[in-house]
Amino acid sequence: MNDPHLWWEGTATGMNLFVRVVPGAKKSEIAAITAEYVRIRLHAQAVEGQANAELLRFIAQWCNVRKSAVSLVNGEHARLKKVAIDGLYCPPDTTMF
């Protein structure tokens, strides 16, 4: 369990990110990166898919990929989610944390 990269995993087409979302924030931002997940505050409410849509938009912007390359694998109604990013084979820059 000492693997520092448990918050992401490589796949055949790119990578998966494990995220924990906190909806209803003032702005969308990455709050922290832990061993297990990336905590992301979202400027959207968890109503009618608004938070999920904002999450996918935010991750696409953070990873500098097309929005269509980002998809929700599981966790549609949960705070812990798995997000697939096609075409990205290593995590985005995390030096800002």
C-alpha positions as CSV (number, residue, x, y, z in Angstrom):
1,M,0.0,0.0,0.0
2,N,3.0,2.3,-0.2
3,D,2.5,2.8,-3.9
4,P,2.3,6.7,-4.3
5,H,0.3,6.3,-7.5
6,L,-3.0,4.7,-6.3
7,W,-5.0,7.8,-7.4
8,W,-4.4,6.9,-11.1
9,E,-3.9,3.8,-13.2
10,G,-2.9,3.2,-16.7
11,T,-5.2,1.5,-19.2
12,A,-4.9,0.3,-22.8
13,T,-6.3,3.6,-24.1
14,G,-5.1,6.1,-21.6
15,M,-5.6,6.3,-17.8
16,N,-8.2,6.3,-15.0
17,L,-8.3,8.8,-12.2
18,F,-9.9,8.1,-8.9
19,V,-11.5,11.3,-7.6
20,R,-13.6,12.4,-4.6
21,V,-15.8,15.3,-5.4
22,V,-17.1,18.1,-3.2
23,P,-20.0,19.9,-4.9
24,G,-21.2,23.4,-4.2
25,A,-17.8,25.2,-3.9
26,K,-17.2,28.8,-4.9
27,K,-15.0,27.7,-7.8
28,S,-13.8,24.4,-9.3
29,E,-10.4,23.5,-8.1
30,I,-8.2,20.6,-7.0
31,A,-8.2,20.6,-3.2
32,A,-5.7,17.8,-2.6
33,I,-4.0,14.8,-4.0
34,T,-3.9,11.9,-1.5
35,A,-2.5,8.4,-2.1
36,E,-6.0,7.1,-2.9
37,Y,-7.7,9.9,-4.9
38,V,-7.7,13.5,-6.1
39,R,-10.1,15.7,-4.1
40,I,-11.8,18.1,-6.4
41,R,-14.1,20.9,-5.3
42,L,-16.8,21.7,-7.9
43,H,-18.6,24.9,-8.7
44,A,-21.8,23.0,-9.4
45,Q,-24.5,21.4,-7.3
46,A,-25.1,17.6,-7.2
47,V,-28.5,18.0,-9.0
48,E,-29.5,16.5,-12.3
49,G,-25.9,15.6,-13.3
50,Q,-24.6,19.2,-13.0
51,A,-21.7,18.1,-10.7
52,N,-20.7,15.2,-13.0
53,A,-20.8,17.5,-16.1
54,E,-18.6,20.1,-14.3
55,L,-16.2,17.3,-13.2
56,L,-15.7,16.1,-16.7
57,R,-15.2,19.6,-18.0
58,F,-12.8,20.5,-15.2
59,I,-10.7,17.3,-15.7
60,A,-10.5,17.9,-19.5
61,Q,-9.2,21.4,-18.9
62,W,-6.7,20.3,-16.2
63,C,-5.4,17.5,-18.4
64,N,-5.4,19.6,-21.5
65,V,-7.5,17.1,-23.5
66,R,-10.8,17.3,-25.4
67,K,-13.9,17.0,-23.3
68,S,-14.9,14.0,-25.4
69,A,-11.8,12.2,-24.2
70,V,-13.0,12.3,-20.6
71,S,-15.8,9.9,-19.4
72,L,-17.2,8.7,-16.1
73,V,-16.5,5.0,-15.6
74,N,-18.4,4.6,-12.3
75,G,-19.7,6.6,-9.3
76,E,-22.4,8.5,-11.1
77,H,-24.3,9.0,-7.8
78,A,-21.4,8.8,-5.4
79,R,-18.7,11.2,-4.2
80,L,-16.0,8.7,-5.1
81,K,-15.7,8.3,-8.8
82,K,-13.5,6.7,-11.5
83,V,-12.9,8.9,-14.5
84,A,-11.3,7.6,-17.8
85,I,-9.1,9.9,-19.9
86,D,-8.4,8.6,-23.4
87,G,-5.1,9.5,-24.9
88,L,-3.4,10.5,-21.7
89,Y,-0.9,8.0,-20.4
90,C,0.6,9.7,-17.4
91,P,-1.0,12.1,-14.8
92,P,-1.2,15.8,-15.4
93,D,1.2,18.2,-13.7
94,T,0.7,18.0,-9.9
95,T,3.6,20.4,-8.9
96,M,1.1,23.1,-7.9
97,F,0.2,21.1,-4.8
